Amino acid sequence: MNKIEVVAAIVYFKNEIFCVQRPKDKLSYISEKFEFPGGKIEKGESKIEALKRELIEELNFTPIKIDELFLTVIHEYPDFELTMHSFKCYSKTKDIQLNEHISSEWLTIKNLDKLDWAEADIPIVNRLIENE
Ligand SMILES: Nc1nc2c([nH]c(=O)n2[C@@H]2O[C@H](COP(=O)(O)OP(=O)(O)OP(=O)(O)O)[C@@H](O)[C@H]2O)c(=O)[nH]1
């Protein structure tokens, strides 16, 4: 099966986390799902380099701080196997622009489970809730 390796940012402003909604997609299981901003690691890039590049591409955003790796999730979707590395990041503002996503929400951890997340994100959301 096709494998992809992705980085994802759990962006905090105070006690809220930035959640973004993907556009419509032919793959129903990711279409219009919520996710953490990020994307595929390109050849020769470190995880942190990929994360910074994706955040600029998707949001014109550079975090003021990025923590060590939070959680790596391996998830099998019907069409590909996803390895996703997540990192907590910090923003100095809630004013973040969307270049590719169709909507966004700032939510406290206790409200994260109200969104329709991509399946691969559920372990990350659950870990955030457990650690709260
Ligand atoms: N960035 C990100 N991708 C996720 C998450 N959860 C999840 O299942 N994915 C999946 O991982 C893949 C990431 O691809 P992407 O489309 O964001 O990556 P990219 O920006 O490099 O895409 P491109 O190749 O279209 O330029 C998608 O299939 C996406 O649905 C998540 O929380 N963040």
The ligand as a Gaussian input file, in Angstrom:
#p B3LYP/6-31G(d) Opt

LIG

0 1
 N       -1.819000      17.884000       7.477000
 C       -2.570000      16.911000       7.978000
 N       -2.888000      15.846000       7.207000
 C       -3.659000      14.909000       7.749000
 C       -4.140000      15.001000       9.068000
 N       -4.914000      13.910000       9.334000
 C       -4.935000      13.148000       8.211000
 O       -5.524000      12.090000       8.045000
 N       -4.163000      13.757000       7.253000
 C       -3.971000      13.233000       5.912000
 O       -2.616000      13.268000       5.543000
 C       -2.469000      13.669000       4.198000
 C       -1.655000      14.933000       4.203000
 O       -1.628000      15.429000       2.985000
 P       -1.789000      16.977000       2.636000
 O       -2.679000      17.034000       1.467000
 O       -2.153000      17.810000       3.804000
 O       -0.287000      17.238000       2.329000
 P        0.360000      18.267000       1.342000
 O       -0.060000      19.650000       1.777000
 O        1.815000      17.951000       1.320000
 O       -0.401000      17.859000       0.028000
 P       -0.140000      17.998000      -1.514000
 O        0.655000      16.780000      -1.876000
 O       -1.549000      17.961000      -2.027000
 O        0.560000      19.295000      -1.689000
 C       -3.877000      13.879000       3.649000
 O       -4.327000      12.716000       3.028000
 C       -4.665000      14.126000       4.929000
 O       -6.014000      13.774000       4.803000
 C       -3.800000      16.121000       9.864000
 O       -4.182000      16.286000      11.024000
 N       -3.013000      17.048000       9.268000

